[in-house]
Amino acid sequence: MNISPSSDQAVRDKNKALFIRMLGHLGRKEFDEFEACLAPDMVQEWPYRPVPNMPSSLVGNRALRTLIERGTAPFDPYAYEIESMHDLLDSNTLIAEYSSHSFYHPTNKPYSNTYLS
């Protein structure tokens, strides 16, 4: 199937806007809206698990929402900053580099991290 360059760019723009919207909802802990941005049958994989006993992958937007909602409970909302977004050959795929800044209440310390998604 041939996709014209203009429709290809429209798909890229739509996906970037969806990622930005999803990340905003996640950062503000708007979990209903975050979950709605994800496909019900989505797959999340972690090549390096952030917590040793967690699964290396999850299937389903509800499963991911539940994990993230529980995991972010002791944090203030996250201030995400997108550093860059990269187009790939497949217009339905993108790579985003971003960071977060929050506060972790159990240690009473700020928390920052960088991500590649």
Secondary structure as UniProt FT lines:
FT   HELIX           5..27
FT   TURN            28..29
FT   HELIX           31..36
FT   TURN            40..41
FT   STRAND          43..45
FT   TURN            52..53
FT   STRAND          57..59
FT   HELIX           61..71
FT   TURN            72..74
FT   STRAND          79..87
FT   TURN            91..92
FT   STRAND          94..104
FT   TURN            105..108
FT   STRAND          109..116
//
